């Protein structure tokens, strides 16, 4: 799709992904140039968008990782360490001993690299809102994916620009992928048109979410013996994940540690439900009411938990507002926590504006992130 077809579309940008793309493209001796290079990278893309009438742009940054995501990241890092250890020869005994010691201490893992926080926050945010750039921004209390989805579902933005396929299970209604500033083309995904595809004609937002979790996501390691094709077949055959876990003849194994698996289906189901809540009940910032809300448009009423600690502490409205508007760092402490549980009203369903663009199969988005060069 050509960007000219998206004129007057209000978009949100996964700004942390742009930051990390720049960070990963820089050499070790160039990391201090991240902000400088990011500005160039950002301006190139914003100029192209504005040239095609896409002028209402909100940059959204990650705030804090949820505990459940951190736990999965630690496990993945441990797995990589083990692979590295197995690949080393006998001359690397000292290094192996050091790595074994590290794996016993989660604090030794750099699970949230420096680029995940906004470098030179005050100056960078000031630059985004300058007359030259004229952009809006929000720093999410937790994850930008959840924040962007909330903005899209509420109609504050029309679509999200990202390369992260996690926006699909989050239930984001419209997503712009593979933005190419040279050809000025992109790929456009819209959930409202998903049922027009033969393979997904009977899919609901819940079925899509559950299939994505089965394949593997940030909140649950992939369930062994369930690839994309098998997960799709199971979702089509059964009504929900509870039936699949109880009735499937496939031997299911959920990785719980680096080299340990859980086969008990009830325990797998509980882990699965935590992943569902991570996608459907995260804390986000509402820029209209300036309050902390819950992403809750995909409804699993039987799973609602006001004490879902694995999603992070319950935050005060003022703390979330100050983080979102850049008045303070996104790092949270005990003074930001609610002492009592806050009751969140159910989010109203908002029908996203339909578009008539040609859609791609959703499975095309389950691919590794492109390796961009700055």
C-alpha positions as a Markdown table, in Angstrom:
| # | Residue | x | y | z |
|---|---|---|---|---|
| 1 | Unk | 0.0 | 0.0 | 0.0 |
| 2 | Unk | 1.2 | 3.5 | -0.8 |
| 3 | Unk | 1.3 | 6.0 | 2.1 |
| 4 | Unk | -0.8 | 8.4 | 0.1 |
| 5 | Unk | -3.7 | 6.1 | 0.8 |
| 6 | Unk | -3.4 | 6.9 | 4.5 |
| 7 | Unk | -3.8 | 10.6 | 4.2 |
| 8 | Unk | -5.4 | 12.2 | 7.3 |
| 9 | Unk | -4.8 | 9.0 | 9.3 |
| 10 | Unk | -3.9 | 9.6 | 13.0 |
| 11 | Unk | -1.0 | 7.3 | 13.8 |
| 12 | Unk | 0.8 | 6.2 | 16.9 |
| 13 | Unk | 4.5 | 5.1 | 16.5 |
| 14 | Unk | 6.2 | 2.4 | 18.5 |
| 15 | Unk | 9.1 | 4.9 | 19.4 |
| 16 | Unk | 11.0 | 2.4 | 21.6 |
| 17 | Unk | 11.3 | 0.1 | 18.6 |
| 18 | Unk | 12.8 | 3.0 | 16.6 |
| 19 | Unk | 15.2 | 3.7 | 19.4 |
| 20 | Unk | 16.2 | 0.0 | 19.7 |
| 21 | Unk | 16.7 | -0.2 | 15.9 |
| 22 | Unk | 19.1 | 2.6 | 16.0 |
| 23 | Unk | 20.9 | 1.2 | 19.1 |
| 24 | Unk | 21.3 | -2.2 | 17.6 |
| 25 | Unk | 22.7 | -0.7 | 14.3 |
| 26 | Unk | 25.4 | 1.2 | 16.1 |
| 27 | Unk | 28.7 | -0.3 | 17.0 |
| 28 | Unk | 29.8 | -0.7 | 20.6 |
| 29 | Unk | 32.0 | 2.4 | 20.3 |
| 30 | Unk | 29.1 | 4.5 | 18.8 |
| 31 | Unk | 26.4 | 3.9 | 21.5 |
| 32 | Unk | 26.8 | 7.4 | 22.8 |
| 33 | Unk | 25.5 | 8.7 | 19.4 |
| 34 | Unk | 22.2 | 7.0 | 19.9 |
| 35 | Unk | 20.1 | 10.2 | 20.4 |
| 36 | Unk | 21.9 | 12.0 | 17.5 |
| 37 | Unk | 21.3 | 9.1 | 15.1 |
| 38 | Unk | 17.7 | 8.5 | 16.4 |
| 39 | Unk | 16.9 | 12.1 | 15.5 |
| 40 | Unk | 18.0 | 11.6 | 11.9 |
| 41 | Unk | 16.2 | 8.2 | 11.7 |
| 42 | Unk | 13.1 | 9.7 | 13.2 |
| 43 | Unk | 13.1 | 12.8 | 11.0 |
| 44 | Unk | 13.5 | 10.8 | 7.8 |
| 45 | Unk | 10.3 | 8.8 | 8.6 |
| 46 | Unk | 8.3 | 11.6 | 10.0 |
| 47 | Unk | 9.0 | 13.8 | 6.9 |
| 48 | Unk | 7.8 | 11.0 | 4.6 |
| 49 | Unk | 4.6 | 10.6 | 6.6 |
| 50 | Unk | 3.9 | 14.3 | 6.7 |
| 51 | Unk | 4.5 | 14.6 | 3.0 |
| 52 | Unk | 1.6 | 12.3 | 2.5 |
| 53 | Unk | -0.8 | 14.1 | 4.8 |
| 54 | Unk | -0.1 | 11.9 | 7.9 |
| 55 | Unk | 0.4 | 14.8 | 10.3 |
| 56 | Unk | -1.3 | 13.7 | 13.5 |
| 57 | Unk | 1.5 | 11.6 | 15.0 |
| 58 | Unk | 2.0 | 10.4 | 18.6 |
| 59 | Unk | 5.3 | 8.8 | 19.6 |
| 60 | Unk | 4.8 | 6.2 | 22.3 |
| 61 | Unk | 7.7 | 4.9 | 24.5 |
| 62 | Unk | 8.0 | 1.9 | 26.8 |
| 63 | Unk | 7.9 | 2.7 | 30.5 |
| 64 | Unk | 8.6 | -0.4 | 32.6 |
| 65 | Unk | 8.6 | -4.1 | 31.8 |
| 66 | Unk | 5.9 | -6.1 | 33.5 |
| 67 | Unk | 7.2 | -8.7 | 36.0 |
| 68 | Unk | 5.8 | -11.6 | 33.8 |
| 69 | Unk | 7.7 | -10.3 | 30.8 |
| 70 | Unk | 10.9 | -9.9 | 32.8 |
| 71 | Unk | 10.6 | -13.5 | 34.0 |
| 72 | Unk | 10.4 | -14.8 | 30.5 |
| 73 | Unk | 13.3 | -12.7 | 29.4 |
| 74 | Unk | 15.5 | -14.0 | 32.2 |
| 75 | Unk | 14.7 | -17.6 | 31.1 |
| 76 | Unk | 15.5 | -16.8 | 27.5 |
| 77 | Unk | 18.8 | -15.3 | 28.4 |
| 78 | Unk | 19.7 | -18.3 | 30.5 |
| 79 | Unk | 18.9 | -20.5 | 27.6 |
| 80 | Unk | 21.2 | -18.5 | 25.4 |
| 81 | Unk | 23.9 | -18.7 | 28.0 |
| 82 | Unk | 23.6 | -22.5 | 28.2 |
| 83 | Unk | 23.8 | -22.8 | 24.4 |
| 84 | Unk | 27.0 | -20.7 | 24.5 |
| 85 | Unk | 28.4 | -22.8 | 27.3 |
| 86 | Unk | 27.8 | -26.0 | 25.3 |
| 87 | Unk | 29.5 | -24.5 | 22.3 |
| 88 | Unk | 32.6 | -23.6 | 24.2 |
| 89 | Unk | 35.6 | -25.9 | 24.2 |
| 90 | Unk | 37.6 | -27.2 | 27.2 |
| 91 | Unk | 39.9 | -24.2 | 27.2 |
| 92 | Unk | 36.9 | -22.0 | 28.2 |
| 93 | Unk | 36.5 | -23.5 | 31.7 |
| 94 | Unk | 37.0 | -20.2 | 33.6 |
| 95 | Unk | 34.4 | -18.5 | 31.4 |
| 96 | Unk | 31.9 | -21.4 | 31.9 |
| 97 | Unk | 32.4 | -21.2 | 35.7 |
| 98 | Unk | 31.6 | -17.5 | 35.6 |
| 99 | Unk | 28.5 | -18.0 | 33.4 |
| 100 | Unk | 27.2 | -20.7 | 35.8 |
| 101 | Unk | 27.6 | -18.3 | 38.7 |
| 102 | Unk | 25.8 | -15.6 | 36.7 |
| 103 | Unk | 22.8 | -17.8 | 36.0 |
| 104 | Unk | 22.2 | -18.3 | 39.7 |
| 105 | Unk | 21.8 | -14.5 | 40.1 |
| 106 | Unk | 19.1 | -12.9 | 38.0 |
| 107 | Unk | 20.4 | -9.4 | 38.9 |
| 108 | Unk | 23.4 | -10.2 | 36.8 |
| 109 | Unk | 21.4 | -10.3 | 33.6 |
| 110 | Unk | 20.9 | -7.0 | 31.7 |
| 111 | Unk | 17.3 | -7.8 | 30.9 |
| 112 | Unk | 16.4 | -4.3 | 30.2 |
| 113 | Unk | 19.1 | -2.8 | 28.0 |
| 114 | Unk | 19.9 | 0.9 | 28.3 |
| 115 | Unk | 18.1 | 1.7 | 25.0 |
| 116 | Unk | 14.8 | 0.6 | 26.5 |
| 117 | Unk | 14.8 | 3.8 | 28.6 |
| 118 | Unk | 14.6 | 7.1 | 26.8 |
| 119 | Unk | 18.2 | 8.5 | 26.6 |
| 120 | Unk | 18.6 | 12.2 | 27.4 |
| 121 | Unk | 14.9 | 12.1 | 28.2 |
| 122 | Unk | 14.2 | 15.8 | 28.7 |
| 123 | Unk | 16.1 | 17.0 | 25.7 |
| 124 | Unk | 14.7 | 14.3 | 23.4 |
| 125 | Unk | 11.1 | 14.8 | 24.4 |
| 126 | Unk | 11.5 | 18.6 | 24.0 |
| 127 | Unk | 12.9 | 18.0 | 20.5 |
| 128 | Unk | 9.9 | 15.9 | 19.6 |
| 129 | Unk | 7.4 | 18.6 | 20.5 |
| 130 | Unk | 9.5 | 21.4 | 19.0 |
| 131 | Unk | 8.0 | 23.6 | 16.2 |
| 132 | Unk | 10.4 | 21.8 | 13.8 |
| 133 | Unk | 8.9 | 18.3 | 14.6 |
| 134 | Unk | 5.4 | 19.1 | 16.0 |
| 135 | Unk | 4.9 | 15.6 | 17.4 |
| 136 | Unk | 3.0 | 14.4 | 20.5 |
| 137 | Unk | 4.3 | 11.7 | 22.8 |
| 138 | Unk | 3.3 | 9.4 | 25.6 |
| 139 | Unk | 5.6 | 7.4 | 27.9 |
| 140 | Unk | 3.6 | 4.3 | 28.8 |
| 141 | Unk | 3.5 | 3.2 | 32.5 |
| 142 | Unk | 4.5 | -0.2 | 31.4 |
| 143 | Unk | 4.6 | -1.4 | 27.7 |
| 144 | Unk | 4.2 | 0.7 | 24.6 |
| 145 | Unk | 2.3 | -2.2 | 22.8 |
| 146 | Unk | -0.5 | -2.1 | 25.4 |
| 147 | Unk | -0.5 | 1.8 | 25.4 |
| 148 | Unk | -0.7 | 1.9 | 21.6 |
| 149 | Unk | -3.5 | -0.6 | 21.5 |
| 150 | Unk | -5.5 | 1.4 | 24.1 |
| 151 | Unk | -5.1 | 4.6 | 22.0 |
| 152 | Unk | -6.3 | 2.7 | 18.8 |
| 153 | Unk | -9.2 | 1.0 | 20.5 |
| 154 | Unk | -10.4 | 4.3 | 22.1 |
| 155 | Unk | -10.2 | 6.0 | 18.7 |
| 156 | Unk | -7.5 | 8.5 | 19.8 |
| 157 | Unk | -5.4 | 7.2 | 16.9 |
| 158 | Unk | -6.4 | 5.3 | 13.8 |
| 159 | Unk | -3.5 | 3.0 | 13.4 |
| 160 | Unk | -0.1 | 2.0 | 14.8 |
| 161 | Unk | 3.3 | 2.0 | 13.0 |
| 162 | Unk | 5.5 | -0.8 | 14.3 |
| 163 | Unk | 7.3 | -4.0 | 13.2 |
| 164 | Unk | 6.2 | -5.9 | 16.4 |
| 165 | Unk | 3.7 | -8.7 | 15.6 |
| 166 | Unk | 2.7 | -8.6 | 19.3 |
| 167 | Unk | 0.2 | -5.8 | 18.4 |
| 168 | Unk | -1.9 | -8.5 | 16.8 |
| 169 | Unk | -2.6 | -10.5 | 19.9 |
| 170 | Unk | -3.0 | -7.3 | 21.9 |
| 171 | Unk | -6.0 | -6.7 | 19.7 |
| 172 | Unk | -4.8 | -3.6 | 18.0 |
| 173 | Unk | -7.5 | -2.9 | 15.3 |
| 174 | Unk | -5.2 | -1.3 | 12.6 |
| 175 | Unk | -1.4 | -1.8 | 12.2 |
| 176 | Unk | 1.0 | -0.3 | 9.7 |
| 177 | Unk | 4.0 | -2.7 | 9.1 |
| 178 | Unk | 7.1 | -2.6 | 7.0 |
| 179 | Unk | 7.2 | 1.2 | 6.4 |
| 180 | Unk | 9.7 | 1.8 | 3.6 |
| 181 | Unk | 10.7 | 5.4 | 3.3 |
| 182 | Unk | 12.4 | 4.9 | -0.1 |
| 183 | Unk | 9.4 | 3.3 | -1.9 |
| 184 | Unk | 6.9 | 5.1 | 0.5 |
| 185 | Unk | 5.1 | 1.8 | 0.7 |
| 186 | Unk | 3.8 | -0.2 | 3.7 |
| 187 | Unk | 1.8 | -3.2 | 4.7 |
| 188 | Unk | -1.6 | -2.6 | 6.4 |
| 189 | Unk | -3.2 | -5.0 | 8.8 |
| 190 | Unk | -6.8 | -4.5 | 9.9 |
| 191 | Unk | -8.6 | -6.8 | 12.4 |
| 192 | Unk | -12.0 | -5.7 | 11.0 |
| 193 | Unk | -11.1 | -7.4 | 7.7 |
| 194 | Unk | -9.6 | -10.5 | 9.2 |
| 195 | Unk | -12.8 | -12.5 | 8.7 |
| 196 | Unk | -12.7 | -11.8 | 4.9 |
| 197 | Unk | -9.7 | -14.1 | 4.7 |
| 198 | Unk | -10.9 | -17.7 | 4.1 |
| 199 | Unk | -8.6 | -19.2 | 6.8 |
| 200 | Unk | -9.9 | -16.8 | 9.4 |
| 201 | Unk | -13.5 | -16.3 | 8.6 |
| 202 | Unk | -14.7 | -17.8 | 11.9 |
| 203 | Unk | -12.0 | -16.2 | 14.0 |
| 204 | Unk | -12.8 | -13.9 | 16.9 |
| 205 | Unk | -10.4 | -11.6 | 18.8 |
| 206 | Unk | -10.1 | -14.3 | 21.5 |
| 207 | Unk | -9.3 | -17.1 | 19.1 |
| 208 | Unk | -6.6 | -14.9 | 17.5 |
| 209 | Unk | -5.1 | -14.0 | 20.9 |
| 210 | Unk | -5.1 | -17.7 | 22.0 |
| 211 | Unk | -3.4 | -18.9 | 18.8 |
| 212 | Unk | -0.7 | -16.3 | 19.2 |
| 213 | Unk | 0.0 | -17.3 | 22.8 |
| 214 | Unk | 0.2 | -21.0 | 21.8 |
| 215 | Unk | 2.8 | -20.2 | 19.2 |
| 216 | Unk | 4.9 | -18.3 | 21.7 |
| 217 | Unk | 4.9 | -14.7 | 23.0 |
| 218 | Unk | 6.6 | -12.4 | 25.4 |
| 219 | Unk | 4.5 | -13.7 | 28.3 |
| 220 | Unk | 4.6 | -17.4 | 27.7 |
| 221 | Unk | 7.3 | -19.7 | 26.2 |
| 222 | Unk | 6.0 | -21.5 | 23.2 |
| 223 | Unk | 4.2 | -24.7 | 24.1 |
| 224 | Unk | 6.2 | -27.6 | 22.7 |
| 225 | Unk | 4.6 | -29.5 | 19.8 |
| 226 | Unk | 2.4 | -26.6 | 18.9 |
| 227 | Unk | 3.7 | -24.8 | 15.9 |
| 228 | Unk | 1.7 | -22.2 | 13.9 |
| 229 | Unk | -0.1 | -24.7 | 11.8 |
| 230 | Unk | -0.9 | -27.1 | 14.7 |
| 231 | Unk | -2.0 | -24.2 | 16.9 |
| 232 | Unk | -4.3 | -23.0 | 14.1 |
| 233 | Unk | -5.8 | -26.4 | 13.6 |
| 234 | Unk | -6.5 | -26.7 | 17.4 |
| 235 | Unk | -8.1 | -23.3 | 17.6 |
| 236 | Unk | -10.4 | -24.1 | 14.6 |
| 237 | Unk | -11.4 | -27.4 | 16.1 |
| 238 | Unk | -12.1 | -26.4 | 19.7 |
| 239 | Unk | -14.1 | -23.5 | 21.1 |
| 240 | Unk | -11.4 | -22.1 | 23.4 |
| 241 | Unk | -8.0 | -22.6 | 25.0 |
| 242 | Unk | -9.5 | -24.4 | 28.0 |
| 243 | Unk | -11.0 | -27.1 | 25.7 |
| 244 | Unk | -7.8 | -27.4 | 23.7 |
| 245 | Unk | -5.7 | -28.0 | 26.8 |
| 246 | Unk | -8.2 | -30.6 | 28.1 |
| 247 | Unk | -9.1 | -32.4 | 24.9 |
| 248 | Unk | -6.1 | -32.3 | 22.6 |
| 249 | Unk | -4.3 | -35.5 | 21.9 |
| 250 | Unk | -1.1 | -33.7 | 21.3 |
| 251 | Unk | 1.4 | -34.1 | 24.2 |
| 252 | Unk | 1.9 | -30.6 | 25.5 |
| 253 | Unk | 5.1 | -29.4 | 27.3 |
| 254 | Unk | 5.6 | -25.9 | 28.6 |
| 255 | Unk | 9.2 | -24.8 | 29.2 |
| 256 | Unk | 9.4 | -23.6 | 32.8 |
| 257 | Unk | 13.2 | -23.3 | 33.1 |
| 258 | Unk | 16.1 | -23.4 | 30.8 |
| 259 | Unk | 16.0 | -27.2 | 30.6 |
| 260 | Unk | 12.8 | -28.1 | 32.5 |
| 261 | Unk | 9.3 | -28.6 | 31.2 |
| 262 | Unk | 5.8 | -28.7 | 32.7 |
| 263 | Unk | 3.4 | -31.4 | 31.4 |
| 264 | Unk | 0.6 | -31.0 | 33.9 |
| 265 | Unk | -2.3 | -29.5 | 31.9 |
| 266 | Unk | -3.8 | -27.6 | 34.8 |
| 267 | Unk | -0.5 | -25.8 | 35.5 |
| 268 | Unk | -0.1 | -25.1 | 31.8 |
| 269 | Unk | -3.6 | -23.6 | 31.8 |
| 270 | Unk | -2.8 | -21.3 | 34.8 |
| 271 | Unk | 0.3 | -20.0 | 33.0 |
| 272 | Unk | -1.8 | -19.6 | 29.8 |
| 273 | Unk | -4.3 | -17.5 | 31.7 |
| 274 | Unk | -1.6 | -15.2 | 33.1 |
| 275 | Unk | -0.5 | -14.6 | 29.5 |
| 276 | Unk | -4.0 | -13.8 | 28.5 |
| 277 | Unk | -4.2 | -11.2 | 31.3 |
| 278 | Unk | -0.9 | -9.7 | 30.2 |
| 279 | Unk | -2.4 | -9.1 | 26.8 |
| 280 | Unk | -5.8 | -7.9 | 28.0 |
| 281 | Unk | -5.5 | -6.2 | 31.4 |
| 282 | Unk | -2.3 | -4.1 | 31.4 |
| 283 | Unk | -2.2 | -0.6 | 33.0 |
| 284 | Unk | -2.1 | 2.2 | 30.4 |
| 285 | Unk | -2.5 | 6.0 | 30.4 |
| 286 | Unk | -5.6 | 7.7 | 29.2 |
| 287 | Unk | -4.5 | 11.1 | 27.8 |
| 288 | Unk | -8.1 | 12.4 | 27.9 |
| 289 | Unk | -9.0 | 11.7 | 31.5 |
| 290 | Unk | -5.3 | 11.8 | 32.5 |
| 291 | Unk | -5.7 | 8.7 | 34.6 |
| 292 | Unk | -4.3 | 5.2 | 34.8 |
| 293 | Unk | -6.7 | 2.7 | 33.2 |
| 294 | Unk | -6.7 | -0.9 | 32.2 |
| 295 | Unk | -6.6 | -2.3 | 28.6 |
| 296 | Unk | -9.7 | -4.5 | 28.7 |
| 297 | Unk | -11.5 | -4.5 | 25.4 |
| 298 | Unk | -11.0 | -8.3 | 24.9 |
| 299 | Unk | -13.2 | -9.5 | 27.7 |
| 300 | Unk | -12.3 | -12.6 | 29.8 |
| 301 | Unk | -14.5 | -11.8 | 32.8 |
| 302 | Unk | -13.8 | -15.0 | 34.6 |
| 303 | Unk | -10.1 | -14.1 | 34.6 |
| 304 | Unk | -10.3 | -10.5 | 35.9 |
| 305 | Unk | -7.9 | -10.3 | 38.9 |
| 306 | Unk | -7.4 | -7.1 | 40.8 |
| 307 | Unk | -4.4 | -8.7 | 42.5 |
| 308 | Unk | -2.5 | -9.6 | 39.3 |
| 309 | Unk | 0.9 | -8.8 | 40.7 |
| 310 | Unk | 2.6 | -10.3 | 37.7 |
| 311 | Unk | 1.4 | -7.3 | 35.7 |
| 312 | Unk | 3.2 | -4.9 | 37.9 |
| 313 | Unk | 2.2 | -2.7 | 40.9 |
| 314 | Unk | -1.1 | -0.7 | 40.8 |
| 315 | Unk | 0.0 | 2.9 | 40.0 |
| 316 | Unk | -1.5 | 6.2 | 41.1 |
| 317 | Unk | -3.1 | 8.4 | 38.5 |
| 318 | Unk | -0.7 | 11.3 | 39.2 |
| 319 | Unk | 2.4 | 9.1 | 38.9 |
| 320 | Unk | 1.2 | 7.7 | 35.6 |
| 321 | Unk | 0.4 | 11.2 | 34.3 |
| 322 | Unk | 3.8 | 12.5 | 35.3 |
| 323 | Unk | 5.5 | 9.6 | 33.6 |
| 324 | Unk | 3.4 | 9.9 | 30.4 |
| 325 | Unk | 4.0 | 13.6 | 30.0 |
| 326 | Unk | 7.8 | 13.3 | 30.6 |
| 327 | Unk | 7.8 | 15.2 | 33.9 |
| 328 | Unk | 9.8 | 12.5 | 35.5 |
| 329 | Unk | 11.6 | 9.2 | 34.8 |
| 330 | Unk | 9.5 | 6.2 | 34.0 |
| 331 | Unk | 11.1 | 4.2 | 36.8 |
| 332 | Unk | 8.6 | 3.5 | 39.6 |
| 333 | Unk | 9.0 | 3.2 | 43.3 |
| 334 | Unk | 6.8 | 2.4 | 46.3 |
| 335 | Unk | 5.5 | 5.9 | 46.6 |
| 336 | Unk | 3.8 | 5.4 | 43.1 |
| 337 | Unk | 1.8 | 2.4 | 44.3 |
| 338 | Unk | -1.8 | 2.4 | 45.4 |
| 339 | Unk | -2.1 | 1.1 | 48.9 |
| 340 | Unk | -5.6 | -0.2 | 48.1 |
| 341 | Unk | -6.8 | -2.0 | 45.0 |
| 342 | Unk | -8.2 | 0.4 | 42.4 |
| 343 | Unk | -11.4 | -0.9 | 40.7 |
| 344 | Unk | -11.3 | -0.3 | 36.9 |
| 345 | Unk | -14.5 | 0.0 | 34.9 |
| 346 | Unk | -14.8 | -2.3 | 31.9 |
| 347 | Unk | -13.6 | -0.6 | 28.7 |
| 348 | Unk | -16.3 | 0.1 | 26.2 |
| 349 | Unk | -15.9 | -1.5 | 22.8 |
| 350 | Unk | -15.0 | 1.0 | 20.1 |
| 351 | Unk | -15.6 | -0.1 | 16.5 |
| 352 | Unk | -12.5 | 0.9 | 14.5 |
| 353 | Unk | -13.0 | 2.8 | 11.3 |
| 354 | Unk | -13.1 | 0.3 | 8.4 |
| 355 | Unk | -10.9 | 0.6 | 5.4 |
| 356 | Unk | -11.0 | -1.1 | 2.1 |
| 357 | Unk | -7.3 | -1.8 | 1.7 |
| 358 | Unk | -6.1 | -5.2 | 0.5 |
| 359 | Unk | -5.0 | -7.3 | 3.5 |
| 360 | Unk | -2.3 | -9.8 | 4.0 |
| 361 | Unk | -2.7 | -13.1 | 5.8 |
| 362 | Unk | -2.0 | -12.7 | 9.5 |
| 363 | Unk | 0.6 | -15.5 | 9.5 |
| 364 | Unk | 2.8 | -13.2 | 7.4 |
| 365 | Unk | 3.5 | -11.2 | 10.5 |
| 366 | Unk | 4.9 | -14.1 | 12.5 |
| 367 | Unk | 8.4 | -13.5 | 11.1 |
| 368 | Unk | 11.6 | -12.1 | 12.6 |
| 369 | Unk | 11.9 | -8.4 | 12.8 |
| 370 | Unk | 13.7 | -6.9 | 9.8 |
| 371 | Unk | 17.4 | -6.0 | 10.3 |
| 372 | Unk | 17.3 | -2.3 | 9.6 |
| 373 | Unk | 20.4 | -0.2 | 9.0 |
| 374 | Unk | 20.7 | 3.4 | 10.1 |
